[in-house]
Amino acid sequence: MRLLIYSFLVMTILLFGLTACAPNQSSEDIKEKTAQTTAEIKQGAKAVAEGVREGWSRDKPLDLNAATKEQLLKLPGITPAQADRIIAGRPYDDPKDLVTRHILPQTEYDKISDRLTAKKQS
């Protein structure tokens, strides 16, 4: 991930350098190209940040007993109705309870099982 970010930054610096060194350009042309490049950089940075955020959330399992509806909805294939049923079915001893209690079908559970945990609430 760091390599991707560094590569992105190097490309950005090179692009700025090329824009600044181009002959026979008016200051308006340079301003316009700079604004366009800045917009592209912002869009790219946003995509990188989203990728980092998604990667982080994949590495950290979601606790079924504490997750918010918004967090549950970020799981692949989870609908608002399913998120509500998951919350209503708390507490869970094991993520597999989603299937045994008929909250999710096995096929849906299989898609997200590696991202779930059920921590004991104190």
N, CA, C and O atoms as CSV, one atom per row, in Angstrom:
chain,resi,resn,atom,element,x,y,z
A,1,MET,N,N,0.827,-1.178,0.000
A,1,MET,CA,C,0.000,0.000,0.000
A,1,MET,C,C,0.879,1.252,0.000
A,1,MET,O,O,0.574,2.223,-0.692
A,2,ARG,N,N,1.970,1.234,0.775
A,2,ARG,CA,C,2.859,2.395,0.802
A,2,ARG,C,C,3.477,2.627,-0.569
A,2,ARG,O,O,3.642,3.770,-0.995
A,3,LEU,N,N,3.819,1.542,-1.260
A,3,LEU,CA,C,4.395,1.669,-2.589
A,3,LEU,C,C,3.418,2.380,-3.521
A,3,LEU,O,O,3.821,3.226,-4.319
A,4,LEU,N,N,2.151,2.039,-3.420
A,4,LEU,CA,C,1.124,2.683,-4.237
A,4,LEU,C,C,1.048,4.176,-3.935
A,4,LEU,O,O,0.952,4.989,-4.855
A,5,ILE,N,N,1.090,4.537,-2.678
A,5,ILE,CA,C,1.016,5.944,-2.281
A,5,ILE,C,C,2.257,6.695,-2.769
A,5,ILE,O,O,2.142,7.800,-3.299
A,6,TYR,N,N,3.446,6.100,-2.591
A,6,TYR,CA,C,4.670,6.751,-3.048
A,6,TYR,C,C,4.670,6.911,-4.560
A,6,TYR,O,O,5.078,7.956,-5.068
A,7,SER,N,N,4.225,5.904,-5.280
A,7,SER,CA,C,4.160,5.987,-6.740
A,7,SER,C,C,3.227,7.103,-7.169
A,7,SER,O,O,3.526,7.855,-8.097
A,8,PHE,N,N,2.120,7.202,-6.502
A,8,PHE,CA,C,1.138,8.247,-6.800
A,8,PHE,C,C,1.749,9.627,-6.574
A,8,PHE,O,O,1.561,10.526,-7.393
A,9,LEU,N,N,2.472,9.803,-5.482
A,9,LEU,CA,C,3.094,11.083,-5.187
A,9,LEU,C,C,4.174,11.435,-6.206
A,9,LEU,O,O,4.270,12.591,-6.620
A,10,VAL,N,N,4.975,10.475,-6.613
A,10,VAL,CA,C,6.024,10.716,-7.601
A,10,VAL,C,C,5.405,11.130,-8.937
A,10,VAL,O,O,5.888,12.059,-9.583
A,11,MET,N,N,4.353,10.452,-9.345
A,11,MET,CA,C,3.678,10.807,-10.598
A,11,MET,C,C,3.131,12.233,-10.515
A,11,MET,O,O,3.220,12.991,-11.481
A,12,THR,N,N,2.583,12.586,-9.392
A,12,THR,CA,C,2.034,13.931,-9.206
A,12,THR,C,C,3.121,14.990,-9.330
A,12,THR,O,O,2.931,16.001,-10.006
A,13,ILE,N,N,4.244,14.765,-8.690
A,13,ILE,CA,C,5.354,15.721,-8.741
A,13,ILE,C,C,5.861,15.866,-10.173
A,13,ILE,O,O,6.122,16.977,-10.633
A,14,LEU,N,N,6.001,14.743,-10.874
A,14,LEU,CA,C,6.444,14.801,-12.266
A,14,LEU,C,C,5.451,15.574,-13.131
A,14,LEU,O,O,5.851,16.365,-13.985
A,15,LEU,N,N,4.193,15.350,-12.915
A,15,LEU,CA,C,3.171,16.052,-13.691
A,15,LEU,C,C,3.228,17.554,-13.450
A,15,LEU,O,O,3.123,18.338,-14.393
A,16,PHE,N,N,3.393,17.955,-12.206
A,16,PHE,CA,C,3.533,19.381,-11.907
A,16,PHE,C,C,4.779,19.957,-12.584
A,16,PHE,O,O,4.741,21.057,-13.136
A,17,GLY,N,N,5.864,19.219,-12.539
A,17,GLY,CA,C,7.110,19.675,-13.159
A,17,GLY,C,C,6.959,19.851,-14.654
A,17,GLY,O,O,7.409,20.853,-15.210
A,18,LEU,N,N,6.335,18.896,-15.308
A,18,LEU,CA,C,6.127,18.997,-16.745
A,18,LEU,C,C,5.224,20.165,-17.106
A,18,LEU,O,O,5.456,20.846,-18.105
A,19,THR,N,N,4.220,20.395,-16.319
A,19,THR,CA,C,3.302,21.508,-16.565
A,19,THR,C,C,4.028,22.843,-16.427
A,19,THR,O,O,3.821,23.750,-17.234
A,20,ALA,N,N,4.859,22.964,-15.427
A,20,ALA,CA,C,5.562,24.219,-15.174
A,20,ALA,C,C,6.635,24.502,-16.221
A,20,ALA,O,O,6.931,25.666,-16.491
A,21,CYS,N,N,7.220,23.470,-16.812
A,21,CYS,CA,C,8.313,23.636,-17.756
A,21,CYS,C,C,7.857,23.739,-19.210
A,21,CYS,O,O,8.685,23.964,-20.093
A,22,ALA,N,N,6.594,23.584,-19.475
A,22,ALA,CA,C,6.109,23.598,-20.857
A,22,ALA,C,C,6.292,24.990,-21.459
A,22,ALA,O,O,5.893,25.981,-20.847
A,23,PRO,N,N,6.903,25.082,-22.673
A,23,PRO,CA,C,7.149,26.385,-23.283
A,23,PRO,C,C,5.878,26.964,-23.900
A,23,PRO,O,O,4.931,26.241,-24.211
A,24,ASN,N,N,5.882,28.280,-24.067
A,24,ASN,CA,C,4.818,29.000,-24.776
A,24,ASN,C,C,3.430,28.796,-24.173
A,24,ASN,O,O,2.449,28.710,-24.912
A,25,GLN,N,N,3.332,28.720,-22.886
A,25,GLN,CA,C,2.023,28.608,-22.256
A,25,GLN,C,C,1.735,29.892,-21.489
A,25,GLN,O,O,2.605,30.462,-20.830
A,26,SER,N,N,0.493,30.323,-21.600
A,26,SER,CA,C,0.115,31.517,-20.855
A,26,SER,C,C,-0.113,31.134,-19.396
A,26,SER,O,O,-0.266,29.961,-19.054
A,27,SER,N,N,-0.130,32.153,-18.557
A,27,SER,CA,C,-0.362,31.880,-17.132
A,27,SER,C,C,-1.756,31.300,-16.914
A,27,SER,O,O,-1.960,30.522,-15.983
A,28,GLU,N,N,-2.718,31.668,-17.762
A,28,GLU,CA,C,-4.068,31.107,-17.654
A,28,GLU,C,C,-4.068,29.615,-17.976
A,28,GLU,O,O,-4.741,28.835,-17.302
A,29,ASP,N,N,-3.313,29.214,-19.007
A,29,ASP,CA,C,-3.208,27.792,-19.358
A,29,ASP,C,C,-2.602,26.997,-18.210
A,29,ASP,O,O,-3.064,25.909,-17.869
A,30,ILE,N,N,-1.561,27.566,-17.629
A,30,ILE,CA,C,-0.889,26.887,-16.514
A,30,ILE,C,C,-1.830,26.774,-15.321
A,30,ILE,O,O,-1.884,25.730,-14.671
A,31,LYS,N,N,-2.576,27.845,-15.028
A,31,LYS,CA,C,-3.531,27.807,-13.915
A,31,LYS,C,C,-4.604,26.756,-14.152
A,31,LYS,O,O,-4.976,26.016,-13.241
A,32,GLU,N,N,-5.098,26.698,-15.383
A,32,GLU,CA,C,-6.145,25.724,-15.710
A,32,GLU,C,C,-5.637,24.292,-15.578
A,32,GLU,O,O,-6.317,23.431,-15.019
A,33,LYS,N,N,-4.437,24.047,-16.098
A,33,LYS,CA,C,-3.869,22.695,-15.995
A,33,LYS,C,C,-3.559,22.338,-14.547
A,33,LYS,O,O,-3.741,21.194,-14.131
A,34,THR,N,N,-3.096,23.309,-13.791
A,34,THR,CA,C,-2.813,23.066,-12.378
A,34,THR,C,C,-4.095,22.731,-11.623
A,34,THR,O,O,-4.110,21.822,-10.792
A,35,ALA,N,N,-5.172,23.467,-11.912
A,35,ALA,CA,C,-6.457,23.192,-11.256
A,35,ALA,C,C,-6.962,21.799,-11.617
A,35,ALA,O,O,-7.468,21.074,-10.761
A,36,GLN,N,N,-6.821,21.430,-12.887
A,36,GLN,CA,C,-7.255,20.110,-13.333
A,36,GLN,C,C,-6.423,19.015,-12.661
A,36,GLN,O,O,-6.964,18.008,-12.206
A,37,THR,N,N,-5.125,19.217,-12.605
A,37,THR,CA,C,-4.243,18.241,-11.960
A,37,THR,C,C,-4.561,18.120,-10.475
A,37,THR,O,O,-4.577,17.017,-9.930
A,38,THR,N,N,-4.809,19.236,-9.829
A,38,THR,CA,C,-5.162,19.217,-8.401
A,38,THR,C,C,-6.443,18.425,-8.170
A,38,THR,O,O,-6.535,17.651,-7.217
A,39,ALA,N,N,-7.430,18.616,-9.038
A,39,ALA,CA,C,-8.688,17.867,-8.908
A,39,ALA,C,C,-8.441,16.371,-9.075
A,39,ALA,O,O,-9.022,15.561,-8.353
A,40,GLU,N,N,-7.583,16.006,-10.021
A,40,GLU,CA,C,-7.264,14.593,-10.238
A,40,GLU,C,C,-6.521,14.004,-9.033
A,40,GLU,O,O,-6.755,12.861,-8.642
A,41,ILE,N,N,-5.631,14.800,-8.460
A,41,ILE,CA,C,-4.881,14.338,-7.282
A,41,ILE,C,C,-5.822,14.102,-6.116
A,41,ILE,O,O,-5.711,13.095,-5.416
A,42,LYS,N,N,-6.753,15.034,-5.904
A,42,LYS,CA,C,-7.717,14.863,-4.818
A,42,LYS,C,C,-8.529,13.598,-5.005
A,42,LYS,O,O,-8.762,12.852,-4.054
A,43,GLN,N,N,-8.960,13.359,-6.239
A,43,GLN,CA,C,-9.754,12.165,-6.523
A,43,GLN,C,C,-8.933,10.900,-6.263
A,43,GLN,O,O,-9.431,9.933,-5.688
A,44,GLY,N,N,-7.669,10.921,-6.693
A,44,GLY,CA,C,-6.796,9.768,-6.469
A,44,GLY,C,C,-6.510,9.542,-4.997
A,44,GLY,O,O,-6.504,8.405,-4.527
A,45,ALA,N,N,-6.274,10.630,-4.266
A,45,ALA,CA,C,-6.004,10.515,-2.833
A,45,ALA,C,C,-7.214,9.955,-2.102
A,45,ALA,O,O,-7.080,9.165,-1.167
A,46,LYS,N,N,-8.396,10.374,-2.540
A,46,LYS,CA,C,-9.628,9.870,-1.926
A,46,LYS,C,C,-9.759,8.363,-2.151
A,46,LYS,O,O,-10.147,7.626,-1.245
A,47,ALA,N,N,-9.433,7.911,-3.362
A,47,ALA,CA,C,-9.502,6.484,-3.671
A,47,ALA,C,C,-8.491,5.694,-2.844
A,47,ALA,O,O,-8.797,4.608,-2.352
A,48,VAL,N,N,-7.285,6.243,-2.694
A,48,VAL,CA,C,-6.261,5.573,-1.887
A,48,VAL,C,C,-6.720,5.474,-0.439
A,48,VAL,O,O,-6.585,4.422,0.186
A,49,ALA,N,N,-7.262,6.568,0.099
A,49,ALA,CA,C,-7.730,6.568,1.487
A,49,ALA,C,C,-8.846,5.547,1.680
A,49,ALA,O,O,-8.875,4.844,2.690
A,50,GLU,N,N,-9.761,5.459,0.725
A,50,GLU,CA,C,-10.856,4.489,0.820
A,50,GLU,C,C,-10.311,3.062,0.790
A,50,GLU,O,O,-10.788,2.191,1.518
A,51,GLY,N,N,-9.307,2.832,-0.058
A,51,GLY,CA,C,-8.688,1.508,-0.112
A,51,GLY,C,C,-8.003,1.141,1.186
A,51,GLY,O,O,-8.094,0.000,1.638
A,52,VAL,N,N,-7.320,2.094,1.787
A,52,VAL,CA,C,-6.663,1.855,3.078
A,52,VAL,C,C,-7.701,1.553,4.142
A,52,VAL,O,O,-7.533,0.635,4.945
A,53,ARG,N,N,-8.787,2.336,4.143
A,53,ARG,CA,C,-9.857,2.135,5.126
A,53,ARG,C,C,-10.481,0.758,4.964
A,53,ARG,O,O,-10.725,0.068,5.953
A,54,GLU,N,N,-10.741,0.351,3.725
A,54,GLU,CA,C,-11.344,-0.962,3.495
A,54,GLU,C,C,-10.391,-2.077,3.901
A,54,GLU,O,O,-10.802,-3.073,4.496
A,55,GLY,N,N,-9.107,-1.898,3.572
A,55,GLY,CA,C,-8.119,-2.905,3.967
A,55,GLY,C,C,-8.026,-3.043,5.473
A,55,GLY,O,O,-7.909,-4.151,5.996
A,56,TRP,N,N,-8.080,-1.909,6.175
A,56,TRP,CA,C,-8.026,-1.947,7.637
A,56,TRP,C,C,-9.242,-2.683,8.190
A,56,TRP,O,O,-9.112,-3.500,9.102
A,57,SER,N,N,-10.412,-2.399,7.649
A,57,SER,CA,C,-11.614,-3.028,8.189
A,57,SER,C,C,-11.650,-4.520,7.885
A,57,SER,O,O,-12.264,-5.285,8.629
A,58,ARG,N,N,-11.006,-4.943,6.809
A,58,ARG,CA,C,-10.964,-6.375,6.500
A,58,ARG,C,C,-10.063,-7.113,7.475
A,58,ARG,O,O,-10.311,-8.275,7.798
A,59,ASP,N,N,-9.014,-6.440,7.946
A,59,ASP,CA,C,-8.085,-7.077,8.863
A,59,ASP,C,C,-8.630,-7.147,10.278
A,59,ASP,O,O,-8.167,-7.955,11.083
A,60,LYS,N,N,-9.589,-6.325,10.581
A,60,LYS,CA,C,-10.149,-6.256,11.932
A,60,LYS,C,C,-11.587,-6.763,11.884
A,60,LYS,O,O,-12.457,-6.083,11.340
A,61,PRO,N,N,-11.857,-7.947,12.442
A,61,PRO,CA,C,-13.221,-8.496,12.385
A,61,PRO,C,C,-14.234,-7.602,13.086
A,61,PRO,O,O,-13.922,-6.926,14.067
A,62,LEU,N,N,-15.436,-7.616,12.566
A,62,LEU,CA,C,-16.527,-6.821,13.106
A,62,LEU,C,C,-17.239,-7.617,14.198
A,62,LEU,O,O,-17.649,-8.757,13.979
A,63,ASP,N,N,-17.381,-7.010,15.364
A,63,ASP,CA,C,-18.040,-7.661,16.498
A,63,ASP,C,C,-19.557,-7.553,16.332
A,63,ASP,O,O,-20.115,-6.456,16.361
A,64,LEU,N,N,-20.208,-8.686,16.160
A,64,LEU,CA,C,-21.663,-8.703,15.974
A,64,LEU,C,C,-22.415,-8.129,17.166
A,64,LEU,O,O,-23.519,-7.607,17.009
A,65,ASN,N,N,-21.836,-8.219,18.340
A,65,ASN,CA,C,-22.512,-7.740,19.546
A,65,ASN,C,C,-22.356,-6.233,19.771
A,65,ASN,O,O,-23.025,-5.670,20.637
A,66,ALA,N,N,-21.493,-5.581,19.010
A,66,ALA,CA,C,-21.264,-4.150,19.226
A,66,ALA,C,C,-21.371,-3.313,17.952
A,66,ALA,O,O,-21.377,-2.085,18.031
A,67,ALA,N,N,-21.454,-3.932,16.806
A,67,ALA,CA,C,-21.451,-3.207,15.530
A,67,ALA,C,C,-22.693,-2.347,15.366
A,67,ALA,O,O,-23.791,-2.731,15.769
A,68,THR,N,N,-22.502,-1.188,14.772
A,68,THR,CA,C,-23.625,-0.314,14.458
A,68,THR,C,C,-24.270,-0.795,13.154
A,68,THR,O,O,-23.700,-1.605,12.424
A,69,LYS,N,N,-25.453,-0.283,12.886
A,69,LYS,CA,C,-26.129,-0.632,11.644
A,69,LYS,C,C,-25.278,-0.211,10.444
A,69,LYS,O,O,-25.186,-0.949,9.463
A,70,GLU,N,N,-24.661,0.960,10.516
A,70,GLU,CA,C,-23.819,1.459,9.429
A,70,GLU,C,C,-22.641,0.522,9.173
A,70,GLU,O,O,-22.292,0.260,8.022
A,71,GLN,N,N,-22.033,0.022,10.237
A,71,GLN,CA,C,-20.913,-0.912,10.080
A,71,GLN,C,C,-21.390,-2.215,9.444
A,71,GLN,O,O,-20.717,-2.762,8.570
A,72,LEU,N,N,-22.531,-2.707,9.873
A,72,LEU,CA,C,-23.070,-3.940,9.302
A,72,LEU,C,C,-23.392,-3.776,7.825
A,72,LEU,O,O,-23.190,-4.700,7.037
A,73,LEU,N,N,-23.890,-2.609,7.448
A,73,LEU,CA,C,-24.245,-2.363,6.049
A,73,LEU,C,C,-23.028,-2.306,5.133
A,73,LEU,O,O,-23.169,-2.432,3.917
A,74,LYS,N,N,-21.848,-2.121,5.692
A,74,LYS,CA,C,-20.627,-2.117,4.889
A,74,LYS,C,C,-20.165,-3.525,4.534
A,74,LYS,O,O,-19.294,-3.700,3.682
A,75,LEU,N,N,-20.745,-4.523,5.183
A,75,LEU,CA,C,-20.415,-5.910,4.842
A,75,LEU,C,C,-21.047,-6.243,3.490
A,75,LEU,O,O,-22.167,-5.811,3.214
A,76,PRO,N,N,-20.352,-7.001,2.647
A,76,PRO,CA,C,-20.888,-7.310,1.322
A,76,PRO,C,C,-22.222,-8.049,1.388
A,76,PRO,O,O,-22.342,-9.080,2.049
A,77,GLY,N,N,-23.220,-7.507,0.695
A,77,GLY,CA,C,-24.512,-8.168,0.562
A,77,GLY,C,C,-25.489,-7.961,1.702
A,77,GLY,O,O,-26.617,-8.448,1.622
A,78,ILE,N,N,-25.110,-7.268,2.749
A,78,ILE,CA,C,-26.007,-7.074,3.891
A,78,ILE,C,C,-26.977,-5.935,3.584
A,78,ILE,O,O,-26.566,-4.827,3.240
A,79,THR,N,N,-28.258,-6.227,3.713
A,79,THR,CA,C,-29.305,-5.236,3.456
A,79,THR,C,C,-29.678,-4.536,4.767
A,79,THR,O,O,-29.328,-5.021,5.843
A,80,PRO,N,N,-30.377,-3.414,4.690
A,80,PRO,CA,C,-30.825,-2.750,5.923
A,80,PRO,C,C,-31.698,-3.662,6.791
A,80,PRO,O,O,-31.583,-3.638,8.017
A,81,ALA,N,N,-32.569,-4.463,6.170
A,81,ALA,CA,C,-33.426,-5.373,6.943
A,81,ALA,C,C,-32.587,-6.434,7.654
A,81,ALA,O,O,-32.863,-6.771,8.805
A,82,GLN,N,N,-31.571,-6.959,6.982
A,82,GLN,CA,C,-30.709,-7.956,7.612
A,82,GLN,C,C,-29.915,-7.332,8.754
A,82,GLN,O,O,-29.744,-7.953,9.804
A,83,ALA,N,N,-29.431,-6.116,8.558
A,83,ALA,CA,C,-28.694,-5.434,9.633
A,83,ALA,C,C,-29.583,-5.247,10.853
A,83,ALA,O,O,-29.138,-5.434,11.986
A,84,ASP,N,N,-30.842,-4.878,10.622
A,84,ASP,CA,C,-31.785,-4.728,11.735
A,84,ASP,C,C,-32.012,-6.050,12.453
A,84,ASP,O,O,-32.079,-6.088,13.682
A,85,ARG,N,N,-32.130,-7.141,11.688
A,85,ARG,CA,C,-32.333,-8.464,12.308
A,85,ARG,C,C,-31.098,-8.891,13.106
A,85,ARG,O,O,-31.221,-9.495,14.171
A,86,ILE,N,N,-29.912,-8.575,12.588
A,86,ILE,CA,C,-28.678,-8.917,13.318
A,86,ILE,C,C,-28.652,-8.181,14.653
A,86,ILE,O,O,-28.338,-8.775,15.685
A,87,ILE,N,N,-28.975,-6.909,14.637
A,87,ILE,CA,C,-28.978,-6.116,15.877
A,87,ILE,C,C,-30.039,-6.633,16.843
A,87,ILE,O,O,-29.787,-6.732,18.043
A,88,ALA,N,N,-31.212,-6.961,16.334
A,88,ALA,CA,C,-32.305,-7.440,17.190
A,88,ALA,C,C,-31.999,-8.808,17.804
A,88,ALA,O,O,-32.536,-9.147,18.858
A,89,GLY,N,N,-31.145,-9.589,17.156
A,89,GLY,CA,C,-30.845,-10.938,17.637
A,89,GLY,C,C,-29.728,-11.020,18.669
A,89,GLY,O,O,-29.364,-12.117,19.094
A,90,ARG,N,N,-29.187,-9.903,19.073
A,90,ARG,CA,C,-28.087,-9.907,20.038
A,90,ARG,C,C,-28.529,-10.410,21.389
A,90,ARG,O,O,-29.705,-10.286,21.729
A,91,PRO,N,N,-27.634,-10.972,22.170
A,91,PRO,CA,C,-26.209,-11.193,21.942
A,91,PRO,C,C,-25.951,-12.516,21.222
A,91,PRO,O,O,-26.792,-13.415,21.202
A,92,TYR,N,N,-24.771,-12.601,20.641
A,92,TYR,CA,C,-24.325,-13.807,19.939
A,92,TYR,C,C,-23.142,-14.408,20.669
A,92,TYR,O,O,-22.271,-13.694,21.168
A,93,ASP,N,N,-23.122,-15.737,20.727
A,93,ASP,CA,C,-21.967,-16.437,21.291
A,93,ASP,C,C,-20.936,-16.726,20.217
A,93,ASP,O,O,-19.744,-16.837,20.502
A,94,ASP,N,N,-21.403,-16.848,18.974
A,94,ASP,CA,C,-20.551,-17.214,17.853
A,94,ASP,C,C,-21.155,-16.604,16.584
A,94,ASP,O,O,-22.379,-16.539,16.466
A,95,PRO,N,N,-20.342,-16.164,15.648
A,95,PRO,CA,C,-20.896,-15.613,14.408
A,95,PRO,C,C,-21.809,-16.587,13.660
A,95,PRO,O,O,-22.738,-16.167,12.971
A,96,LYS,N,N,-21.545,-17.875,13.796
A,96,LYS,CA,C,-22.359,-18.906,13.137
A,96,LYS,C,C,-23.817,-18.868,13.617
A,96,LYS,O,O,-24.704,-19.416,12.962
A,97,ASP,N,N,-24.058,-18.218,14.763
A,97,ASP,CA,C,-25.427,-18.063,15.267
A,97,ASP,C,C,-26.332,-17.363,14.249
A,97,ASP,O,O,-27.548,-17.556,14.259
A,98,LEU,N,N,-25.742,-16.559,13.383
A,98,LEU,CA,C,-26.541,-15.879,12.353
A,98,LEU,C,C,-27.273,-16.884,11.466
A,98,LEU,O,O,-28.386,-16.626,11.009
A,99,VAL,N,N,-26.638,-18.030,11.229
A,99,VAL,CA,C,-27.255,-19.072,10.397
A,99,VAL,C,C,-28.173,-19.946,11.237
A,99,VAL,O,O,-29.298,-20.236,10.830
A,100,THR,N,N,-27.703,-20.366,12.403
A,100,THR,CA,C,-28.510,-21.279,13.220
A,100,THR,C,C,-29.793,-20.623,13.719
A,100,THR,O,O,-30.781,-21.311,13.971
A,101,ARG,N,N,-29.787,-19.303,13.863
A,101,ARG,CA,C,-30.992,-18.584,14.289
A,101,ARG,C,C,-31.815,-18.084,13.091
A,101,ARG,O,O,-32.799,-17.366,13.266
A,102,HIS,N,N,-31.411,-18.462,11.897
A,102,HIS,CA,C,-32.116,-18.099,10.655
A,102,HIS,C,C,-32.179,-16.591,10.420
A,102,HIS,O,O,-33.168,-16.077,9.899
A,103,ILE,N,N,-31.117,-15.890,10.809
A,103,ILE,CA,C,-31.022,-14.456,10.565
A,103,ILE,C,C,-30.441,-14.218,9.169
A,103,ILE,O,O,-30.860,-13.303,8.459
A,104,LEU,N,N,-29.484,-15.042,8.791
A,104,LEU,CA,C,-28.905,-15.002,7.452
A,104,LEU,C,C,-28.894,-16.405,6.858
A,104,LEU,O,O,-28.703,-17.379,7.587
A,105,PRO,N,N,-29.096,-16.525,5.543
A,105,PRO,CA,C,-28.923,-17.834,4.914
A,105,PRO,C,C,-27.430,-18.191,4.855
A,105,PRO,O,O,-26.574,-17.307,4.887
A,106,GLN,N,N,-27.138,-19.457,4.770
A,106,GLN,CA,C,-25.762,-19.937,4.757
A,106,GLN,C,C,-24.941,-19.263,3.647
A,106,GLN,O,O,-23.787,-18.895,3.865
A,107,THR,N,N,-25.532,-19.105,2.474
A,107,THR,CA,C,-24.787,-18.514,1.353
A,107,THR,C,C,-24.352,-17.076,1.659
A,107,THR,O,O,-23.236,-16.684,1.319
A,108,GLU,N,N,-25.214,-16.301,2.290
A,108,GLU,CA,C,-24.867,-14.924,2.650
A,108,GLU,C,C,-23.819,-14.915,3.762
A,108,GLU,O,O,-22.881,-14.118,3.740
A,109,TYR,N,N,-23.990,-15.804,4.724
A,109,TYR,CA,C,-23.035,-15.890,5.834
A,109,TYR,C,C,-21.644,-16.252,5.328
A,109,TYR,O,O,-20.650,-15.696,5.794
A,110,ASP,N,N,-21.570,-17.181,4.378
A,110,ASP,CA,C,-20.274,-17.620,3.854
A,110,ASP,C,C,-19.484,-16.466,3.237
A,110,ASP,O,O,-18.253,-16.480,3.265
A,111,LYS,N,N,-20.168,-15.478,2.687
A,111,LYS,CA,C,-19.504,-14.332,2.058
A,111,LYS,C,C,-18.829,-13.412,3.075
A,111,LYS,O,O,-17.882,-12.703,2.733
A,112,ILE,N,N,-19.302,-13.417,4.308
A,112,ILE,CA,C,-18.797,-12.466,5.313
A,112,ILE,C,C,-18.223,-13.129,6.562
A,112,ILE,O,O,-17.742,-12.436,7.458
A,113,SER,N,N,-18.264,-14.443,6.636
A,113,SER,CA,C,-17.880,-15.138,7.873
A,113,SER,C,C,-16.468,-14.806,8.344
A,113,SER,O,O,-16.218,-14.744,9.548
A,114,ASP,N,N,-15.543,-14.591,7.410
A,114,ASP,CA,C,-14.168,-14.284,7.795
A,114,ASP,C,C,-13.999,-12.867,8.334
A,114,ASP,O,O,-12.923,-12.517,8.820
A,115,ARG,N,N,-15.041,-12.052,8.255
A,115,ARG,CA,C,-14.982,-10.668,8.737
A,115,ARG,C,C,-15.726,-10.469,10.048
A,115,ARG,O,O,-15.874,-9.334,10.503
A,116,LEU,N,N,-16.198,-11.546,10.664
A,116,LEU,CA,C,-17.056,-11.425,11.847
A,116,LEU,C,C,-16.430,-12.071,13.074
A,116,LEU,O,O,-15.645,-13.015,12.986
A,117,THR,N,N,-16.807,-11.527,14.209
A,117,THR,CA,C,-16.503,-12.130,15.497
A,117,THR,C,C,-17.676,-11.837,16.419
A,117,THR,O,O,-18.491,-10.959,16.139
A,118,ALA,N,N,-17.758,-12.575,17.519
A,118,ALA,CA,C,-18.809,-12.340,18.510
A,118,ALA,C,C,-18.149,-12.335,19.884
A,118,ALA,O,O,-17.979,-13.374,20.522
A,119,LYS,N,N,-17.786,-11.144,20.313
A,119,LYS,CA,C,-17.120,-11.004,21.618
A,119,LYS,C,C,-18.150,-11.028,22.731
A,119,LYS,O,O,-19.253,-10.496,22.596
A,120,LYS,N,N,-17.771,-11.650,23.825
A,120,LYS,CA,C,-18.648,-11.687,25.005
A,120,LYS,C,C,-18.776,-10.294,25.579
A,120,LYS,O,O,-17.781,-9.593,25.761
A,121,GLN,N,N,-19.999,-9.896,25.863
A,121,GLN,CA,C,-20.242,-8.580,26.451
A,121,GLN,C,C,-20.178,-8.687,27.971
A,121,GLN,O,O,-20.681,-9.639,28.568
A,122,SER,N,N,-19.553,-7.694,28.576
A,122,SER,CA,C,-19.432,-7.742,30.048
A,122,SER,C,C,-20.500,-6.953,30.728
A,122,SER,O,O,-20.537,-6.895,31.957
